[in-house]
Amino acid sequence: MGSNAPSKSTADLLLDENRRLKRAVEELSVLNDLAAAIGGSLDSREIIKTIIHRSLKALHAEQGVITLLDVTADSGLKTLVRTVDGSSAQYHLQQQLAGWMQLHKQPLRIVDPAHDERFRGVQWEESIRSVICVPIMIKSSLRGVLTIYNRKDEPAFTDDDQRLLTIIASQSAQVLENARLYEGERLLLRMNEELRLAAEIQRNLLPSEPPSVDGYSISGISAPAQVVGGDYFDFFPLGAGQVGLCLGDVSGKGLPASLLMASVQATLRGQALFDAAPGRCLQRSNHLLHRSTASDKFVTLFFAVLDFHEHHLSFSNAGHERPFLISSGGTIRRLGTGGVVLSILEEYAYEDERVMLSAGDTLVVYSDGITEASNSRGEMFGEERLGELLIRNHALSAPDLQKSILEEVHAYSETELQGDDRTLLIVRRC
């Protein structure tokens, strides 16, 4: 004769129902309190701290950690906040757990870590008794992982604990995402403002107008490819009927290049006032730049001193594109005397040279953004095309020749984005 398992009495059923209702009320209170605590915040770290503290309290757990996915880079998951209740050791298994979560994107409860078949080969710390790991999702995309270790008053976490932690992560996900987007927007605005200020500073460093020299037509311009650029040109008086002329191109683009450009300008001006001889000036400038510049940065530079009383040009070229010197008859000479780019070698003796300027002679110094401008077929404008343009237009004044060069380069590459700064410095003896 078979026997039936004893059924629960009405009192037992009522007691179970009371426990269930009590837990439901407690969970609802936890979720309401959490929503109130994080709902008005846009500080992601404060939100994360609150989520972990409330989770530890609700689940009577020893330690919690949130690991977020950096959606702006390929750096994977990174731990942002870890909270430990008491003096427990800080566990460092979040990478294994995060890897599992990236693959499965569903809650994970481990009640016997050492014998869990899903994590064979993982060396669990002996003090880890139980783990719950839940995904922080936005739509179907994993944004992070919330992990809780060791329930204090029981051997392991329960299904109810996993369900509550899953709800907490789900409820918190959008708040965290809003905070991340807000912080990203503020960072972008701050970066844009910094770039605007950098561009303004850079514009102020460049000459606002060329020097007025009797018998000469002089012009210069720099059109950066980005908000700020790495090219620069300069004119500065040296006294005794002389003016310094230079055009440089620092490695890189954007803000770092513009900062190095400002350093180059200050260094060169200071050294030129001390001794304007181009070779010696570049030698001293190179020594200073080498000591203050990162090893992967360098500068190409053409520096010249125009004596407008004696009508000669002394120059030295530190690895820059060789300028064109076009005679009144339309013949071309390239000015390459000098040496290597600046800041690569600590000590280097730069050569210099002097050329006479006759009436109608024109000096054109340019950056590689001019000759390397490309059309839709990937063909560069090139030095040969630039030389032909200069021969055709060598009788123009410096401003008109500058305009002609920029217009032709723009027409050549009109359908393509400007890939590099375009800078010109032109001196014509009338």
N, C-alpha and C positions, 0 to 999 in steps of 0.2 A: 504494500500500500504506500503510494507516494505521499510526500509531505510538501506543503506549500511554504515559501518563505514568508515570514511574518510581515504583514503590512504595517505601515506607519499609522499611528493613531492620529486622530484629528488634532490633538494637542501638538504632536510632533510636526504635522503638516503646517499648522499655524506658526510654530516656532521657526520652521524653515522659511516660510513666507515672510515673516517679520525680519529675519536675517537678510533675505534678498532685498526687501524694500529698504532696510536700513543701509545696506551697501549701495543701493541705487541712489539713495538720497545723498550719501557721502560722496559718491562719484560725481553726482550732479553739482554738489557744492564745490568739489575740487575744480571741475571744469569751469563753473561760473567765476570762481575766484581767479583762476588762471586767465580767463578771458578779460576780466576787469583789470588785472595786473599788467597785461601786455598789450591790450587793445589800443591804448593811446600812445604807445611808445614807438619811436622810429630809430632807436638805438639798438642795433642788432646784438651787440654784446650784452646789454642789459636784458634784452628779451631772452637770450640764451640762458643767462644766469638764472632768471626767474623760472624758466621751463624746467631746468635741472633741479633747482631747489624744491619746486612744487612736486615734481615727479618723485624725488627721494622721500619727501614727506608722505605722499599718498601711498607709496608702495612699501614704506618702511625699509628702504634700501640703504646700502652703505656708500655707494659711489655711482656717479653718473657722468656721462660725457656726451657732448654733441660734436659730431664730425661733419663739416659742411663741404660740399663739392664746389670748387671754385669754377664757376661757369664762364669766367672771362679768360681762362688760360688752360693749358694742357697739363696742369700740375696735379690733377687728381684730387683726392680728398685730403683735407687738413683739419687737425683738431684745433678748434677755436677756444672752447671753454671746457675745463674739467673741474668737477666738484667732488670733494671727498668729505664724507660725514665721519668725524672722529679722526683717528690716527691710522686709518687703513692705508696700506701701500697703494700707490697709483699704478693701476693696471695698464698695460700697453699692448693689448690685443686688438685694438680698434681697427688695424689695417686688415687683419684676417676677416674680422666680422664685416668691415666695410666692403671688402671684396666679395664676400658671399651676398651682401645686400645689393651690390651693383648688379650681380648676376640674376638674383631671384626677385628683388623688389617686393618682399613680403615679410611680415613679422616672423621673428625667430625667437624661440624659447629653448634654453638649454638647462636641463635639470641635473645632468650628470656629465659635466664637461669632459672629464678624463676618458669616458667611454662612449662619447657621442660619435657615431660613425661618420657624421658629416664633416668632422674636423679631425680625422685621423692624421697623426703626425704633428699636430699643434701641441706645443709645450705649454700646458696650462699651469699657472701658478697654483700651488696647493690651497691657498686661501680662497680661491674662486670656487664658490659652491653652486652658484646659479646665475644665469644671465638672461636678460630680455633685450632684444635688439629690434628696433622698428624703423621703417623708412620714413623719411620726411619727403613727401611727394608734392609736386605742383603739376596737376593734370597727370600725365603719364611719365613725367620726368623726375628722376631722383635728384633731390637737392641736398640731402644730408641724411645722417643716421643718428638716432637717439639710442644710447646704450645704458642700461642700468645693471649693476652688479650686486649680488648677495642680499637676499631678504633677511632682515635682522631676526625676526621672531619665528621663522619657519625654515625648514631645510631648503625649500626651493620656491620659486615664484609659481603662481597658479595661472590657469587659463584666464581667470578674471583679471589678474594683474596684467597679463599680456593685452587683453582687450582694452583695459583702461589706458595703458601706455600708448596703444595704437591710436585711440581717440585723441589723447593729448597731442601726439605728433601731427595728426591730421588737422586738429583745430589750430595748431600753432604754425603750420606750414605757410599759409598765406600771409600771416602777420610777419613772419621772418622774410618772406619774399618781398613784401612791400617795403620793409626796412632796408633790404639789400638794394632794391631799385632806387629808393630815396637817397641812400648813401652814395650809390653810383652816380646819380644825377648831380648831387652836390659836388662830388669829386670832379665830374666832367666840367661843371660850371667853374670850379676853382682853377682847374687846369687851363680852361679857355681864357680866364681872366689873367692868369700868369703868362700865357702866350701873348695875349694882347699887350701886357706891360712890357714883355721882352721885345716884341716887335716895335713898340714905341721907343724903347731904349735904343734898340739897334738903329732905327731911323735917325735918332738924335746923334748917334755916333758917326753916321755918314755925313759927308759935307752937304749942306743945304744948297750951296751954289758953288760953281767953280771960281777959282781966283781970276781976277781981272788983270791981265798982263798985256801991256802994249805990244802989238805986233803978233799976238798969239790968240788962237781960238781954242778953248779948252772945254771939255764936257765929260761927264761921268754919270753912270746910272747902274743900279743893281736891282734886278727883279727876282725876288726869292721864289723858289718853287713851292715852299710851304709858307706858313705865317711868318716864320723867321728863317733866315738862311745862314749859310756858312761862307758866302763870298763877301768881300768888302773891297772898297776902293777908298783912296784918301788923297787929299791935297793939303799941304801945310807949308807955311812960309818958313824959310831957313835964314833969311836975312841976306844982305849983300847981293841983291838981285837974283836970288835963288828960291826955288820952290820944290818941295819934295812931292813925288808922285808914286803911288803904289797901288797894286791890285793883287789881292790874295784869295786863296781858296783853301779853307780848312777842311779836313776830312770829316765825313758825316754830314748830316742834315738836321734841321730843326733846332730846338733849344740848346742841346749840348754844343752844336757847331757854332751857334751865335755867341755863346759864352766864351769859347776859345777864340773866336774872332775878336771879341772885345779885348781879350788879353794880348793878342798879337798886335792890335792897333796901339795899345798903350805902350807896349814894349818897344815897338819900332819907333814911335814918335819920340820916346825918351832917349833912345840911343842915337837917333838922327840929330837931335839937338846937341848932343854931346860931341859927335863926330859924324858928319853927313857923308863921308866917303862911302859909297854903296857897299863895297866888299867888306870893309871893316865893320860897318853898321850891321850887316847881316850876320857876320861872324859872332858879334857880341849878342845880338838878338837870339840867334840860334842857341847859344850857350844857356841863356836865361830860360828860353822856352823848353829846352831839353830837361832842365831841372824842375820845371813846374808843370809839365804836361804828361799825361798818361802815355805809356810806351806804345799804345796802338793808335795814337793821334799824331798827325803831322800837318804841315802847312806848305803849300806851294805859294811862292811870292815873287813878284817882279817889283823891284824898287829902283827908282831913278831920281836924279837931281837935275832939274832943268835950270841952266844958267841963261836967263833971258837977256842979259847984257852981252855975253860972249857968244850966245846962240849955240851952245853945245849941251849934250845930254850925257851924263855919266850914269851907268846902270849896272845892276847885277841881278841875275835871274836864278832864284832858288827853286829849281825844278818846275817852274810854271810853264804854261803854253808859251811858245816863243812869239813875242809880239811882232807885228808887221810894221816896218818902216817903209813908207811909200814915197818915192821921190817925186818932184814936180813933173818929171817926165813919165811917171807911171811904172817905174821899175821897183821891185820889192826886195827888201833885205829882211832877214829874220834875226832877232836879237836873243841869242841863247847863252851868252857868256855869263858864268856864275858858278853854280854847283848844285848840290843835292837839296832835296826838300828840307825845310826847317824842322828841328826837334828830334830827328832820328839819330844823329850823331852828336855827341856832346861837344866835340871840338872839330871844326872844319874851317878851312881857309877858303873863303869865297873870292873868286876873281871878279874884277869889274872892267869896264871898257868905256871909252868916251867916243861919241860920234857927233859930228857937226850937223846942224840943222840949217838947210838952205831955205830960202823963200819957196813956199809951196810944198815942203816936206810935211808928211803926216805920220804920226805915231798912233797905232791902234793896239791897245792892250785889252785882252779879253779873257774870260773864263771858259772852261770846257763846256759849260751849258750852252754856249753859242754853237760851237762846232759839232757837239754831240746831240743836238736837237734832231729827232728822228721823224720821218714821215710814216704814213700808215703801212708801208712795206718794211719798216724797220731800218731804212737807209738813213745814215747820218748826213747832216748838212755838210760837214767836213771842212778841212782847211783849204782845199783847192777851190771849192765853191766860194768860200769867204774871200780868198785872194782875188778871184775874178771879180767879185762884187766891189772890192776896194779899188781895183784898177779902174773899173768903170766910173766910180764915184769919187776918185781921189781929189778932185777939185772942189768938193763941197766943204762947207764949214764944219767944224767939229760937231755941233748940235745936229746939223742936217745929215751928216754921215752916220751919226749914232742912230737917228730915226730911221734912216734907210736900212741899216743892218738889222735892227729889231723887227722892222716890218717884213723884210724878206725872210728872216728866220721864222717869224710867226706864220707867214703864208706857207712856208715849206712844211711846217708841222702843225697846221691848224687843227687837224682832226685828232691830234694826239695830245695827251696831258703833258704839261711841262715837267720834265723829269729832274731837272737840275736848275740851280740858280743861274741867271744870265746877267753877266756884269761886263760893262765896257768902260774904258778910259781912253779918251782920244785927245791928242794934242796936235794942233796944226800951226805951223808958222805961216803967217799970212804974207 
